[in-house]
Amino acid sequence: MREVSDPSVNMDVVKLEKAPKMAVYSPKNKLPWDDAVTLVLKYAEIPYDVVYDEEVINGELPKYDWLHLHHEDFTGQYSKFYGAFRYAEWYNDDVKIQEATAHKLGFKKVSQMKLAVAERIRDFCAGGGFLFAMCSGTDTFDIALASANTDICESMFDGDAADPDAQSKLDFSQTFAFQNFTLDMNPMSHQFSNIDVTATRQVERTRDFFTLFDFSAKWDVVPSMLTQDHDKVIKGFMGLTTAFNEKLLKPGVTIMGEMKSNNEARYIHGEYGKGQWTFYGGHDPEDYQHIVGDPPTDLKLHPNSPGYRLILNNVLFPAARKKKQKT
């Protein structure tokens, strides 16, 4: 303890006081991909509830301390899988289920339902909740909030054309992390906007790494906890959203992990109201280029994964309270 309290040592004591009540926002129907967070929660035997649109709209989020956003598309464009998978049975089944749920909850369109869900998640965070998202659950959340007053979905997604002036109607004051981004309105594209750099990055797998920042444990306790790891250089991994264009981050967003040479932020954090959020780019830290239909990662083969450790840091964080210093 004497060493920890030494001002010259970058350490501090954080007590885990109470296990947070956990929820994962995830579809109830089976889709042909896994989710790294639910995999690690199960592996670590951490209990959680699954909630989706109906539970969120019905006001159940305040029961929880921590919410993870599954690799979701909050814009109502079905992850922009139309170009590649519009004839796939799972894709069409998902569209039918989403549309039926939207109508059941009183919405004319899936995009309207997803916006309402995003707004309730925003309110959950504003009220003191902790939000953690990966892959497309990050940028599409902000895009949905920014486009609340316009229509960015083409007819194959919602039955009518997108607003041709949608870009000029975006309201960046509503977003958590990103601003001044440009939408990708092409329905055949996998991109949602230029927030994600997947389509433009030219990085060989053998050179795909990102570096965690060092923070002062005594003064910056939150990012210090969230970046605590046995490695500071983490293997990169891809996803529908792989990494974030640093030029589009809002002031005040903390970059916790980046590939500096590409101006890519991979792991970011911020506050919203009384709550906090963390966005982590990529799909699965131990599956470099996870594609639709791949089997789930076996975490028994990766017990010391530094990429998965960052996920567990976020799971533990809501239980922590910084130890008060003696006066």
C-alpha positions, 0 to 999 in steps of 0.5 A, a space after each residue: 500500500 505504501 508503494 501504491 500511495 507513492 506519488 511517483 508510482 502510477 498506481 492506485 487502489 480501486 475497490 469493486 463494491 457491487 456487481 452491476 446489473 448487466 443487460 445485452 441489447 441483442 436480437 432474440 432470433 438467431 443470426 449467423 454471427 456471434 458477439 464477442 461480449 456475450 461470448 466473454 460474459 458466458 466464459 467468465 460466468 457473468 450473469 446478464 439479461 438479454 433485452 431488445 427493442 420491445 423491452 427498451 421501448 417498454 422502459 426496462 433499461 432503468 433496471 440496469 447499470 450496464 448495457 452492451 449494444 450488440 452489433 446492431 444497425 440503429 439506422 434501420 438499414 438492416 446493417 446494409 446487408 441488402 447488397 450481399 444477402 437480400 436473397 438469404 433466408 436469415 436476412 429476409 426472416 430478420 426483416 419480417 421480424 423487425 417490421 412486425 415488432 415495429 408495427 406491434 410497438 406502434 411505429 410505421 417503419 423499422 427506422 423509426 423504432 430504432 431511432 426511438 430505441 437509440 433515444 431511450 439508450 441515450 436517456 439511460 446513459 444520461 441518467 447514469 447508466 454505462 454504455 458499451 458498444 462494439 462494431 456497428 453498434 457504435 457509429 450507427 447509434 450516433 448516425 441514428 441520433 444525428 438523423 432524427 429529423 430526416 430520412 436516410 433509408 432508401 425504399 428497399 429498407 423502409 418503402 420510400 425514398 431517402 431525403 435527398 437533403 438528408 446530409 444537410 439536415 444532420 444534427 451533430 449536437 445529438 451525438 455521443 462521439 462523432 461529428 461532421 461525418 458524411 453519410 454513405 447513402 448508397 444502399 448497395 454499400 456496406 458503409 454507413 458513413 466516413 466515420 468507419 475507415 474499413 473501406 479506405 484503410 490499406 493495412 496488411 494483417 501482419 502490421 495491423 496493431 493499435 496501441 493503448 494510451 498510458 493514463 495517470 492512475 491517480 488522476 485519470 482513474 477511469 481510462 486507466 482502468 479501461 486500458 489496464 492490460 498485460 499488453 499495450 500493443 493490441 492485435 487489430 481486428 476487423 468488423 462491419 465497423 473496424 475503426 474510427 476516423 479521428 478527424 470526426 471525433 468530438 472534442 472531449 472524447 478520450 482516445 484510449 487506443 489508436 493506430 497513429 499512422 492511420 489516424 484511426 481511433 480503435 477504443 474511445 470513451 466519453 461522458 454523457 449526462 451522468 453516465 459514461 460510454 465506451 466504443 470499441 471498433 471491430 467484431 471479435 478480438 480473436 477473429 481477424 476478419 469474421 464473416 457471416 456464417 463463421 463459427 463463434 470463437 472458442 475462448 478456451 483457446 485464448 484465455 489471455 487475450 489482450 483484446 478480450 481483456 479490454 471488454 472485461 475491463 468495461 464489464 468490471 468498471 461499473 462496479 468500481 469506486 475510487 478509493 478516497 485518499 486520506 487527508 
